Amino acid sequence: MPNEKAEEPTRTGRLLIVSNRLPFTVHRRRGQLQLDASSGGLSTGLASFYRTYDALWIGWPGIDKSDIGADREHLTQQLLAEKCHPVFLSRYDVDEYYNRFSSGTIWPLFHYFPLYATYSNTTWKAYEKVNRMFCDAVVETWQQGDTIWVHDFHLMLLPRMLRERLPDPTIGFFLHIPFPSLELFRLLPWRVQVLEGLLGADLLGFHTWDYAGHFMASVRFLLGHDSSMGRIVTGDRVARVDVFPMGIDFERFAEAARKPEVTREIKTLDRSLGERKVLLSVDRLDYTKGILRRLEAFALFLERHPEYREKLTYVLVVVPSRTMVAQYAQLKQQIDESVGAINGKYGTIHWVPISYMYRSVPFNSLVALYRRADVALVTPVRDGMNLVAKEYLASRTDNRGVLVLSETAGAAKELGEALTINVNNDEDFVLALETALTMPDAEQANRLSVMQTRLRRYNIRRWVQDYLEALQSTSRLQEEMGVRLLGVQPRKKLVKAFQQAQKRLLLLDYDGTLVPLVSRPSMAAPPADVLDVLNLLAGEPGTEVVVISGRDRDSLDGWFAKLPLSMVAEHGVWLKPRATGQWEMIEPLTNEWKEQGRPILELHADRTPGSFVEEKDFSLVWHYRGSESRLGELRARELASHLQGLTANLNFQVLEGSKVVEVKNAGINKGRAVARWLSQMEPEFVLAIGDDWTDEDMFKALPEGAWSIRVGLSGTAAKYNLGSPAKVVALLQELLTPEEQPAAPAAGRPAEK
Ligand code: GDG
């Protein structure tokens, strides 16, 4: 029997980084277009390394399309020299896709500010449209072997769009912000589209395990795909989910701290700040960064600790951001007012408590501030990671400094030696400030050095390398899982073997094999294409088609009685050979055990909303596909173990199938049922297709040389896997298609087929 592996392309191409913004922002100054470095965590993080890769960065250059005018070609070339490929967006696109949808819907919702989120179909359409524009740009530049790495919440539909357009691409996705809990995420009207968009990626990366867990819970609940060990089987693909806490360019900060320019800046700071202790915060203007809460806590600290007045300065750097969004403009005003109020209340003729800058500061000045600050206050209300915390630590090669970090920043998961606080707890905040300001030098050095060692090791390069290695290995995942997809060559051989054989036996499971699984079995009637292909196959001379199912006789008769098929019901209890057209029992059976089993199943159904009991002649089935999946799984285990306790005395067995627990007579299975056709017919060609482990009995009963296929990506005794019922139907249709080169049709085979 053929046993080819699915072909795996070697990936030696470029790395295509795709993000909303390019690492350069284009400005027009005195008529000329100029490139400035972009700010923000993603740009600063990746910009420091991507040039050393064989990479191309695809994104928006930050300037309105209409402001580029005739310079478009020139600008494209200028950017290409920087390994960048622009996606040009109009003012409308930016307003709708970026300001309104990305910043006005996704950002607040994903950061646990649901009341700030607005939902509009117009902005959603714009988001889809711009994702499609990015897709066009990637498709335009992509070459076989390139690896695509999509970044962040602006482009969550892109992975799937790319998968639909490119042949076998390798696609990674990294989310830089939190993925919220299911209860928040499910508020999004387009939640299914977003999850499906993301699942187009081979590898989904998150900063923390919480975010990854929330994502998998949403996928399970909203799409019904289970995950185990970070693998999500989506039908015909496996996507992997993993955690990669983003690092920084550690040496860049450590070395800058030693540069003479920075030392000079520190001296200047010393002159104006004198002996005072310095508290520092550096944030983009954003309500998630907790700036107002921090100001309130600082005021409380001054109130509680008058001894620190005139002895410390809080340097507050706020970098302008998203000024077009209403909440941000309002926040700016509130910060201005709060700073004014605190300085007014506590300031003296010699002292201004808060030194406030609303602008971006140059890199050297930033490092000088990090070096001069006794305490860094990184206290966001919610933050995906927060790189400022890490940069502060990297800059402190002098072994001094204390980091106060909020536990709702992703960075808190890695930086356990920081003073972590709950930002909503003022007492916590005040106590942390006091502890930080009085921490002995030796303790500061100890805490710093543990964190620095970790950050130096898992720096930005290591992060990128780790992610990309994991991405490459995802393409080998299906093999690791023992899955062998029916590739092009074995498929051709299968079709040819069918077409050349004179006696053929097709053994086809129904639910999950010919039609997709649905939450209520009664909804799974066969569509016309399934009936047509079964009818045509069964009409082929020398061909026996057996639908072999766990269903009861009435359901199978209702759907298939008019077709020239054989049928097996209740997993092999009842057989209806086409020749007789009569149902017969495989052997005399009793169902006395039902009286004891039924109340147990019913009790479980009552305690598990969305589940129900189905009764067949010789089996009872508890279905929980419609239940909350974790509860269903828990109850399934309880039920199975409860029933198993009874099997010693009664003649039944318990089977755990796909979202079902089935109780039926011992010794009955699909394997025994197919034995009958195999021995009576002695076929030259046998093909068995099934989707769950009740079909494994059938696969194991097949003779050497038979073809067998399991639907889905589970490990199996079958020889091959196929992705979905739709692919099974396509394969069956292909059996009926004439060979490409009809050399000599097998005897008995109608010429026109
Ligand atoms: C998103 C997530 C996640 C800031 N002000 C100045 C300046 N910066 C630089 C910092 C840092 C970056 O900007 C800010 O990074 P953050 O991580 O703090 O925050 P976001 O921009 O919100 O980034 C975040 C990140 O993505 C990465 O995944 O950590 O959670 O929200 O590098 O140094 N740089 C200069 N002057 C400034 O005034 N030169």
Boltz pocket constraint, residues with backbone or C-beta under 6 A from the ligand:
constraints:
  - pocket:
      binder: B
      contacts: [[A, 39], [A, 40], [A, 41], [A, 42], [A, 44], [A, 45], [A, 175], [A, 176], [A, 177], [A, 246], [A, 282], [A, 283], [A, 284], [A, 317], [A, 319], [A, 359], [A, 360], [A, 361], [A, 362], [A, 363], [A, 366], [A, 383], [A, 384], [A, 385], [A, 386], [A, 387], [A, 388], [A, 391]]
      max_distance: 6.0
